[in-house]
Amino acid sequence: MNSAPVAITRIGRRMRGGSQARLVLGDDDHWYVAKFAGNPQDTRTLVNECFAGQILKQIGISTPNLRVLLLPQELVCEDLYFQVGAKRLAPQGRLHLGSQCPVNPETTMILDFLPSKMFPKIVNLTEFASMLVFDKWVAQTDSRQAIFVRDRSVVRDFRFRAYFIDHGMILGGAEWELRDAPVDGIYFRREVYSYIDLQALIEESVCRLETISEASLLCTLDGIPSAWLATGDRESFVKLLGKLQQRQTKMRSIIARHLNAMDLPTPGSDDHTFHARV
C-alpha cells in the first residue's frame, strides 16, 4: 500500500455500513470511500482493511486500491461525526483510510447488486470462489460484499467487473480472533457460486493461498500509520499472522465442512433489479 497520504479536499455523502464511511475527493482527483480512525467498528478495522487489500492484490483478486488519507483541519466540521446511540463522536486524528473508487462515481454508475441472470456477464466471476477461500482463511465475520462496474475492455458486449470491498470485519473485526462460522464470508446472492466450477476453483485458490509466505504476511504491516495501533497492537497482530500461516494447511477441511452448510441454489433467478451503490 502506498503510504504517502492523499489530502482530502472535499467530503461528500455518507455511505451505508457500520463504519459510517464517507465519500471523499482527494487532492489526486480520485474519489475514495473514507473509513475514519475511531469509527464505531474500531480503528483496528483499518488495519484489517490494509492487510486484506495487500494480500488480495498479491493473489490476483480485484479489490480497490487503498491509500492513507489526510484530513485537513479546515475540513473538520460539525457534520463530520459518528452517530453512536444518542452520542455524536468525532473521528480521531488526521490520518484515515481511503478505498479508491474504481470509476468516478459522479459520472459512472457503480452497482452493488446484479440480477442472477447477469452473473455470466461478470468477467471475473471465478474470483467469487477465490474470495470464499480468502474469507474462510481470515475468519470473516460479515457477509461478502462486492460492487460492479462496466468493464470497458470488452467493447462489443456489455460486461461487468466485480470489485470486492469492505474487509474490516475479517480477523474477528476489532477482536483479532479467528472464529469459524459456516454462514460468514458468503456472498448474499448464493446462486453466484452455482455459475462456476466451485470445487475446482476452491482447490486452485487454496493452492495459491498456500504460496503466501511469512515474509509477505509481515510486510502487510509496512506503511500502516502508527496512530492506528494502540500499545501492544503490533505485537498482537504479528501473533495473529502466525496463526494465519498455520491455518493455511487446514483450509481444505475448513472449507469442505462449511460448504455443506451453504445450501446453494440453482442458476436462473427471475430478479431483474439493479441497485446503485454510489
C-alpha atoms as a printed R data frame, in Angstrom:
    type eleno elety resid chain resno       x       y       z
1   ATOM     1    CA   MET     A     1   0.000   0.000   0.000
2   ATOM     2    CA   ASN     A     2   1.275   3.448  -0.896
3   ATOM     3    CA   SER     A     3   1.766   5.124   2.493
4   ATOM     4    CA   ALA     A     4   2.160   8.675   1.111
5   ATOM     5    CA   PRO     A     5  -1.001  10.431   2.331
6   ATOM     6    CA   VAL     A     6  -3.565  11.847  -0.069
7   ATOM     7    CA   ALA     A     7  -5.139  15.022   1.287
8   ATOM     8    CA   ILE     A     8  -8.928  15.149   1.356
9   ATOM     9    CA   THR     A     9 -10.230  18.199  -0.499
10  ATOM    10    CA   ARG     A    10 -13.962  17.559  -0.319
11  ATOM    11    CA   ILE     A    11 -16.221  15.500   1.930
12  ATOM    12    CA   GLY     A    12 -19.287  14.041   0.259
13  ATOM    13    CA   ARG     A    13 -22.235  11.957   1.301
14  ATOM    14    CA   ARG     A    14 -22.470   9.308   3.974
15  ATOM    15    CA   MET     A    15 -22.174   5.670   2.971
16  ATOM    16    CA   ARG     A    16 -24.073   2.694   4.314
17  ATOM    17    CA   GLY     A    17 -22.381   0.367   6.780
18  ATOM    18    CA   GLY     A    18 -21.246   0.044  10.356
19  ATOM    19    CA   SER     A    19 -18.072   2.083   9.909
20  ATOM    20    CA   GLN     A    20 -20.158   5.141   8.879
21  ATOM    21    CA   ALA     A    21 -17.795   5.911   5.999
22  ATOM    22    CA   ARG     A    22 -17.984   8.979   3.759
23  ATOM    23    CA   LEU     A    23 -17.387   9.527   0.064
24  ATOM    24    CA   VAL     A    24 -14.476  11.967  -0.295
25  ATOM    25    CA   LEU     A    25 -12.399  13.554  -3.038
26  ATOM    26    CA   GLY     A    26  -8.608  13.536  -2.754
27  ATOM    27    CA   ASP     A    27  -6.072  16.055  -3.997
28  ATOM    28    CA   ASP     A    28  -5.072  13.436  -6.586
29  ATOM    29    CA   ASP     A    29  -8.536  13.907  -8.186
30  ATOM    30    CA   HIS     A    30  -9.641  10.395  -7.197
31  ATOM    31    CA   TRP     A    31 -12.770   9.603  -5.201
32  ATOM    32    CA   TYR     A    32 -12.455   7.416  -2.126
33  ATOM    33    CA   VAL     A    33 -14.722   5.735   0.369
34  ATOM    34    CA   ALA     A    34 -13.104   7.042   3.557
35  ATOM    35    CA   LYS     A    35 -13.127   4.985   6.731
36  ATOM    36    CA   PHE     A    36 -12.075   7.133   9.648
37  ATOM    37    CA   ALA     A    37  -9.978   6.277  12.667
38  ATOM    38    CA   GLY     A    38 -12.154   5.992  15.748
39  ATOM    39    CA   ASN     A    39 -15.158   4.700  13.774
40  ATOM    40    CA   PRO     A    40 -17.793   2.607  15.604
41  ATOM    41    CA   GLN     A    41 -16.253  -0.643  14.356
42  ATOM    42    CA   ASP     A    42 -12.872   0.340  15.916
43  ATOM    43    CA   THR     A    43  -9.658   1.626  14.357
44  ATOM    44    CA   ARG     A    44  -8.320  -1.940  14.210
45  ATOM    45    CA   THR     A    45 -10.643  -2.497  11.268
46  ATOM    46    CA   LEU     A    46  -8.499  -0.081   9.244
47  ATOM    47    CA   VAL     A    47  -5.533  -2.385   9.862
48  ATOM    48    CA   ASN     A    48  -7.683  -5.319   8.722
49  ATOM    49    CA   GLU     A    49  -8.552  -3.457   5.516
50  ATOM    50    CA   CYS     A    50  -4.883  -2.770   4.801
51  ATOM    51    CA   PHE     A    51  -3.950  -6.404   5.376
52  ATOM    52    CA   ALA     A    52  -6.736  -7.682   3.124
53  ATOM    53    CA   GLY     A    53  -6.022  -5.190   0.355
54  ATOM    54    CA   GLN     A    54  -2.371  -6.170   0.104
55  ATOM    55    CA   ILE     A    55  -2.948  -9.936   0.219
56  ATOM    56    CA   LEU     A    56  -5.826  -9.813  -2.268
57  ATOM    57    CA   LYS     A    57  -3.674  -7.865  -4.723
58  ATOM    58    CA   GLN     A    58  -0.917 -10.443  -4.272
59  ATOM    59    CA   ILE     A    59  -3.178 -13.365  -5.170
60  ATOM    60    CA   GLY     A    60  -4.828 -11.556  -8.076
61  ATOM    61    CA   ILE     A    61  -8.263 -10.697  -6.729
62  ATOM    62    CA   SER     A    62  -9.968  -7.460  -7.811
63  ATOM    63    CA   THR     A    63 -10.239  -5.051  -4.894
64  ATOM    64    CA   PRO     A    64  -9.971  -1.248  -4.792
65  ATOM    65    CA   ASN     A    65  -6.603   0.422  -4.261
66  ATOM    66    CA   LEU     A    66  -6.053   1.733  -0.746
67  ATOM    67    CA   ARG     A    67  -4.447   5.000   0.320
68  ATOM    68    CA   VAL     A    68  -3.843   6.760   3.605
69  ATOM    69    CA   LEU     A    69  -5.955   9.906   3.662
70  ATOM    70    CA   LEU     A    70  -5.003  13.148   5.389
71  ATOM    71    CA   LEU     A    71  -7.908  15.086   6.866
72  ATOM    72    CA   PRO     A    72  -7.043  18.808   6.800
73  ATOM    73    CA   GLN     A    73  -8.058  20.803   9.845
74  ATOM    74    CA   GLU     A    74 -10.181  23.129   7.732
75  ATOM    75    CA   LEU     A    75 -12.463  20.217   6.755
76  ATOM    76    CA   VAL     A    76 -13.133  19.173  10.347
77  ATOM    77    CA   CYS     A    77 -16.679  20.344  10.951
78  ATOM    78    CA   GLU     A    78 -19.795  19.564  12.962
79  ATOM    79    CA   ASP     A    79 -21.192  17.492  10.098
80  ATOM    80    CA   LEU     A    80 -18.284  15.046  10.267
81  ATOM    81    CA   TYR     A    81 -19.161  12.686  13.098
82  ATOM    82    CA   PHE     A    82 -20.137   9.129  14.046
83  ATOM    83    CA   GLN     A    83 -23.589   8.513  15.472
84  ATOM    84    CA   VAL     A    84 -23.290   6.025  18.342
85  ATOM    85    CA   GLY     A    85 -26.606   5.767  20.106
86  ATOM    86    CA   ALA     A    86 -27.531   9.269  21.229
87  ATOM    87    CA   LYS     A    87 -23.905  10.433  21.043
88  ATOM    88    CA   ARG     A    88 -22.026  12.126  18.219
89  ATOM    89    CA   LEU     A    89 -18.328  11.272  18.178
90  ATOM    90    CA   ALA     A    90 -15.650  12.926  16.057
91  ATOM    91    CA   PRO     A    91 -13.046  10.992  14.020
92  ATOM    92    CA   GLN     A    92  -9.706  10.535  15.759
93  ATOM    93    CA   GLY     A    93  -6.537  12.121  14.429
94  ATOM    94    CA   ARG     A    94  -5.703  13.287  10.931
95  ATOM    95    CA   LEU     A    95  -4.806  10.009   9.144
96  ATOM    96    CA   HIS     A    96  -7.597   7.801   7.815
97  ATOM    97    CA   LEU     A    97  -8.118   5.081   5.189
98  ATOM    98    CA   GLY     A    98  -9.391   5.536   1.655
99  ATOM    99    CA   SER     A    99 -10.699   2.824  -0.652
100 ATOM   100    CA   GLN     A   100 -10.375   4.252  -4.155
101 ATOM   101    CA   CYS     A   101 -13.491   4.140  -6.310
102 ATOM   102    CA   PRO     A   102 -12.681   2.155  -9.483
103 ATOM   103    CA   VAL     A   103 -14.518   4.791 -11.565
104 ATOM   104    CA   ASN     A   104 -15.649   8.361 -11.000
105 ATOM   105    CA   PRO     A   105 -18.929   7.988  -9.077
106 ATOM   106    CA   GLU     A   106 -20.090  11.398 -10.311
107 ATOM   107    CA   THR     A   107 -20.076  10.279 -13.949
108 ATOM   108    CA   THR     A   108 -20.207   6.464 -13.917
109 ATOM   109    CA   MET     A   109 -22.635   4.196 -12.116
110 ATOM   110    CA   ILE     A   110 -21.318   1.771  -9.507
111 ATOM   111    CA   LEU     A   111 -23.707  -1.075  -8.709
112 ATOM   112    CA   ASP     A   112 -23.873  -3.117  -5.523
113 ATOM   113    CA   PHE     A   113 -26.355  -5.621  -6.956
114 ATOM   114    CA   LEU     A   114 -26.833  -7.562 -10.177
115 ATOM   115    CA   PRO     A   115 -29.701  -9.927 -11.051
116 ATOM   116    CA   SER     A   116 -28.539 -13.507 -11.223
117 ATOM   117    CA   LYS     A   117 -29.133 -13.725 -14.988
118 ATOM   118    CA   MET     A   118 -26.359 -11.140 -15.362
119 ATOM   119    CA   PHE     A   119 -23.797 -13.186 -13.420
120 ATOM   120    CA   PRO     A   120 -22.377 -14.768 -16.621
121 ATOM   121    CA   LYS     A   121 -21.614 -11.197 -17.765
122 ATOM   122    CA   ILE     A   122 -19.109 -10.738 -14.907
123 ATOM   123    CA   VAL     A   123 -15.638 -11.012 -16.445
124 ATOM   124    CA   ASN     A   124 -14.020 -12.124 -13.185
125 ATOM   125    CA   LEU     A   125 -16.831 -14.341 -11.919
126 ATOM   126    CA   THR     A   126 -14.356 -17.031 -10.802
127 ATOM   127    CA   GLU     A   127 -12.971 -14.625  -8.198
128 ATOM   128    CA   PHE     A   128 -16.061 -15.268  -6.060
129 ATOM   129    CA   ALA     A   129 -14.556 -18.694  -5.350
130 ATOM   130    CA   SER     A   130 -11.182 -17.154  -4.519
131 ATOM   131    CA   MET     A   131 -12.861 -14.675  -2.162
132 ATOM   132    CA   LEU     A   132 -14.724 -17.509  -0.443
133 ATOM   133    CA   VAL     A   133 -11.402 -19.213   0.285
134 ATOM   134    CA   PHE     A   134  -9.842 -15.957   1.474
135 ATOM   135    CA   ASP     A   135 -12.773 -15.082   3.723
136 ATOM   136    CA   LYS     A   136 -12.750 -18.529   5.325
137 ATOM   137    CA   TRP     A   137  -8.992 -18.266   5.868
138 ATOM   138    CA   VAL     A   138  -9.208 -14.892   7.613
139 ATOM   139    CA   ALA     A   139 -12.368 -15.809   9.559
140 ATOM   140    CA   GLN     A   140 -14.576 -13.145   8.002
141 ATOM   141    CA   THR     A   141 -17.396 -12.267  10.414
142 ATOM   142    CA   ASP     A   142 -19.508 -10.382   7.865
143 ATOM   143    CA   SER     A   143 -21.159 -11.389   4.605
144 ATOM   144    CA   ARG     A   144 -19.061 -10.939   1.477
145 ATOM   145    CA   GLN     A   145 -19.641  -7.608  -0.252
146 ATOM   146    CA   ALA     A   146 -18.927  -6.629  -3.849
147 ATOM   147    CA   ILE     A   147 -19.567  -3.781  -6.257
148 ATOM   148    CA   PHE     A   148 -19.834  -3.936 -10.041
149 ATOM   149    CA   VAL     A   149 -18.750  -1.540 -12.782
150 ATOM   150    CA   ARG     A   150 -18.944  -1.700 -16.555
151 ATOM   151    CA   ASP     A   151 -15.863  -3.419 -17.966
152 ATOM   152    CA   ARG     A   152 -14.691  -1.283 -20.871
153 ATOM   153    CA   SER     A   153 -12.094  -3.802 -22.076
154 ATOM   154    CA   VAL     A   154 -14.857  -5.748 -23.834
155 ATOM   155    CA   VAL     A   155 -16.073  -3.290 -26.482
156 ATOM   156    CA   ARG     A   156 -18.606  -5.491 -28.273
157 ATOM   157    CA   ASP     A   157 -20.516  -6.720 -25.255
158 ATOM   158    CA   PHE     A   158 -21.941  -5.288 -22.045
159 ATOM   159    CA   ARG     A   159 -19.935  -6.859 -19.254
160 ATOM   160    CA   PHE     A   160 -19.100  -6.078 -15.654
161 ATOM   161    CA   ARG     A   161 -16.132  -6.404 -13.327
162 ATOM   162    CA   ALA     A   162 -16.669  -7.208  -9.668
163 ATOM   163    CA   TYR     A   163 -14.583  -5.458  -7.013
164 ATOM   164    CA   PHE     A   164 -14.567  -6.991  -3.564
165 ATOM   165    CA   ILE     A   165 -14.885  -4.413  -0.791
166 ATOM   166    CA   ASP     A   166 -15.344  -3.904   2.961
167 ATOM   167    CA   HIS     A   167 -12.815  -6.168   4.644
168 ATOM   168    CA   GLY     A   168 -12.836  -4.519   8.055
169 ATOM   169    CA   MET     A   169 -14.627  -7.396   9.762
170 ATOM   170    CA   ILE     A   170 -12.105 -10.065   8.843
171 ATOM   171    CA   LEU     A   171  -9.992 -11.457  11.699
172 ATOM   172    CA   GLY     A   172 -12.954 -11.070  14.026
173 ATOM   173    CA   GLY     A   173 -13.130  -7.324  13.402
174 ATOM   174    CA   ALA     A   174 -11.677  -5.470  16.384
175 ATOM   175    CA   GLU     A   175 -11.300  -8.713  18.364
176 ATOM   176    CA   TRP     A   176  -8.467 -10.090  16.224
177 ATOM   177    CA   GLU     A   177  -9.637 -13.659  16.737
178 ATOM   178    CA   LEU     A   178 -10.078 -16.497  14.238
179 ATOM   179    CA   ARG     A   179 -13.549 -17.931  14.795
180 ATOM   180    CA   ASP     A   180 -15.231 -20.155  12.218
181 ATOM   181    CA   ALA     A   181 -18.896 -19.768  11.317
182 ATOM   182    CA   PRO     A   182 -20.237 -21.531   8.196
183 ATOM   183    CA   VAL     A   183 -22.554 -18.688   7.147
184 ATOM   184    CA   ASP     A   184 -19.940 -15.916   7.418
185 ATOM   185    CA   GLY     A   185 -17.920 -14.755   4.410
186 ATOM   186    CA   ILE     A   186 -20.543 -15.883   1.893
187 ATOM   187    CA   TYR     A   187 -21.919 -13.562  -0.784
188 ATOM   188    CA   PHE     A   188 -25.585 -12.889  -0.017
189 ATOM   189    CA   ARG     A   189 -26.621 -13.926  -3.539
190 ATOM   190    CA   ARG     A   190 -25.516 -17.527  -3.059
191 ATOM   191    CA   GLU     A   191 -26.593 -18.533  -6.542
192 ATOM   192    CA   VAL     A   192 -23.441 -16.842  -7.871
193 ATOM   193    CA   TYR     A   193 -21.458 -19.925  -6.799
194 ATOM   194    CA   SER     A   194 -23.608 -22.203  -8.967
195 ATOM   195    CA   TYR     A   195 -22.410 -20.406 -12.126
196 ATOM   196    CA   ILE     A   196 -18.815 -21.568 -11.640
197 ATOM   197    CA   ASP     A   197 -16.945 -24.830 -11.088
198 ATOM   198    CA   LEU     A   198 -16.744 -24.132  -7.377
199 ATOM   199    CA   GLN     A   199 -14.893 -27.242  -6.237
200 ATOM   200    CA   ALA     A   200 -12.135 -26.949  -8.833
201 ATOM   201    CA   LEU     A   201 -11.725 -23.217  -8.254
202 ATOM   202    CA   ILE     A   202 -11.562 -23.706  -4.486
203 ATOM   203    CA   GLU     A   203  -8.718 -26.197  -4.884
204 ATOM   204    CA   GLU     A   204  -6.888 -23.782  -7.193
205 ATOM   205    CA   SER     A   205  -7.421 -20.926  -4.727
206 ATOM   206    CA   VAL     A   206  -6.238 -22.966  -1.748
207 ATOM   207    CA   CYS     A   207  -3.049 -23.837  -3.630
208 ATOM   208    CA   ARG     A   208  -2.486 -20.143  -4.341
209 ATOM   209    CA   LEU     A   209  -3.145 -19.291  -0.705
210 ATOM   210    CA   GLU     A   210  -0.520 -21.808   0.403
211 ATOM   211    CA   THR     A   211   2.153 -19.885  -1.515
212 ATOM   212    CA   ILE     A   212   1.794 -16.798   0.701
213 ATOM   213    CA   SER     A   213   4.967 -16.638   2.757
214 ATOM   214    CA   GLU     A   214   5.573 -15.454   6.305
215 ATOM   215    CA   ALA     A   215   7.529 -12.516   4.880
216 ATOM   216    CA   SER     A   216   4.559 -11.486   2.739
217 ATOM   217    CA   LEU     A   217   2.272 -11.582   5.749
218 ATOM   218    CA   LEU     A   218   4.626  -9.459   7.843
219 ATOM   219    CA   CYS     A   219   5.039  -6.925   5.024
220 ATOM   220    CA   THR     A   220   1.356  -6.052   5.311
221 ATOM   221    CA   LEU     A   221   2.233  -4.002   8.394
222 ATOM   222    CA   ASP     A   222   4.522  -1.746   6.375
223 ATOM   223    CA   GLY     A   223   3.058   1.685   5.790
224 ATOM   224    CA   ILE     A   224   0.299   1.382   8.391
225 ATOM   225    CA   PRO     A   225   0.235   4.639  10.392
226 ATOM   226    CA   SER     A   226   1.432   4.141  13.949
227 ATOM   227    CA   ALA     A   227  -1.541   6.220  15.102
228 ATOM   228    CA   TRP     A   228  -3.835   3.342  14.150
229 ATOM   229    CA   LEU     A   229  -2.036   0.959  16.523
230 ATOM   230    CA   ALA     A   230  -2.606   1.122  20.260
231 ATOM   231    CA   THR     A   231   0.021  -0.085  22.718
232 ATOM   232    CA   GLY     A   232   0.658  -3.783  22.074
233 ATOM   233    CA   ASP     A   233  -1.347  -3.897  18.848
234 ATOM   234    CA   ARG     A   234   1.632  -4.512  16.584
235 ATOM   235    CA   GLU     A   235   2.762  -7.477  18.696
236 ATOM   236    CA   SER     A   236  -0.794  -8.837  18.820
237 ATOM   237    CA   PHE     A   237  -1.163  -8.566  15.059
238 ATOM   238    CA   VAL     A   238   2.149 -10.327  14.412
239 ATOM   239    CA   LYS     A   239   0.968 -13.228  16.607
240 ATOM   240    CA   LEU     A   240  -2.279 -13.307  14.643
241 ATOM   241    CA   LEU     A   241  -0.335 -13.501  11.386
242 ATOM   242    CA   GLY     A   242   1.472 -16.541  12.763
243 ATOM   243    CA   LYS     A   243  -1.862 -18.230  13.407
244 ATOM   244    CA   LEU     A   244  -2.960 -17.394   9.868
245 ATOM   245    CA   GLN     A   245   0.129 -19.042   8.447
246 ATOM   246    CA   GLN     A   246  -0.579 -22.212  10.436
247 ATOM   247    CA   ARG     A   247  -4.176 -22.103   9.222
248 ATOM   248    CA   GLN     A   248  -3.106 -22.276   5.559
249 ATOM   249    CA   THR     A   249  -2.665 -26.055   5.774
250 ATOM   250    CA   LYS     A   250  -6.158 -26.560   7.241
251 ATOM   251    CA   MET     A   251  -8.170 -24.745   4.611
252 ATOM   252    CA   ARG     A   252  -9.354 -27.782   2.657
253 ATOM   253    CA   SER     A   253 -11.010 -29.330   5.697
254 ATOM   254    CA   ILE     A   254 -12.416 -25.981   6.913
255 ATOM   255    CA   ILE     A   255 -13.993 -25.173   3.556
256 ATOM   256    CA   ALA     A   256 -15.302 -28.705   2.994
257 ATOM   257    CA   ARG     A   257 -17.079 -28.504   6.338
258 ATOM   258    CA   HIS     A   258 -18.563 -25.095   5.562
259 ATOM   259    CA   LEU     A   259 -19.708 -25.939   2.032
260 ATOM   260    CA   ASN     A   260 -22.158 -28.456   3.453
261 ATOM   261    CA   ALA     A   261 -23.961 -25.603   5.215
262 ATOM   262    CA   MET     A   262 -24.146 -23.257   2.203
263 ATOM   263    CA   ASP     A   263 -27.284 -24.745   0.609
264 ATOM   264    CA   LEU     A   264 -26.501 -23.423  -2.878
265 ATOM   265    CA   PRO     A   265 -29.488 -22.695  -5.157
266 ATOM   266    CA   THR     A   266 -29.626 -23.464  -8.855
267 ATOM   267    CA   PRO     A   267 -28.975 -20.775 -11.512
268 ATOM   268    CA   GLY     A   268 -31.744 -18.722 -13.090
269 ATOM   269    CA   SER     A   269 -33.389 -16.258 -10.729
270 ATOM   270    CA   ASP     A   270 -36.061 -14.024 -12.272
271 ATOM   271    CA   ASP     A   271 -34.827 -10.958 -10.385
272 ATOM   272    CA   HIS     A   272 -34.066  -8.099 -12.810
273 ATOM   273    CA   THR     A   273 -33.426  -5.341 -10.264
274 ATOM   274    CA   PHE     A   274 -30.321  -3.143 -10.308
275 ATOM   275    CA   HIS     A   275 -29.151  -1.113  -7.325
276 ATOM   276    CA   ALA     A   276 -26.655   1.738  -7.412
277 ATOM   277    CA   ARG     A   277 -24.155   1.947  -4.570
278 ATOM   278    CA   VAL     A   278 -22.573   5.319  -5.303
